[in-house]
Amino acid sequence: MVAECIEGSGSTALEETFRTLKNGQAIQKALEEHFEIGANKAFAISRLMKKADYILVTALDRQLAKDMLFAAAVDSIDAALQLAIKKVGPDYKLILMPSGGLTVPHVK
């Protein structure tokens, strides 16, 4: 994921949820007990992190990226590709989604 995040995540509640609860199960339990805007985004993100390793190309604080369950946070697309190749091998497919937040991919 390529996201500069020069001003952080954009949500103090999201950041604090990840910093204090540490994983998707704890976030879900907390939301079931008390719903909070921002924490719900943390839950949505943590669900995605169960399905794949996300490498973030960003200016975001590295500890925050780790708290938010990203597999890695790096400074360049080349660095992200090198990490991904180590994980999946040299025979891979790449999908570019310039408006990823507004796009719903369909994989057959």
Secondary structure as UniProt FT lines:
FT   TURN            6..9
FT   HELIX           12..21
FT   HELIX           24..33
FT   TURN            37..38
FT   HELIX           39..51
FT   STRAND          55..57
FT   HELIX           62..67
FT   TURN            68..69
FT   STRAND          72..74
FT   HELIX           77..88
FT   TURN            98..99
FT   HELIX           100..102
//
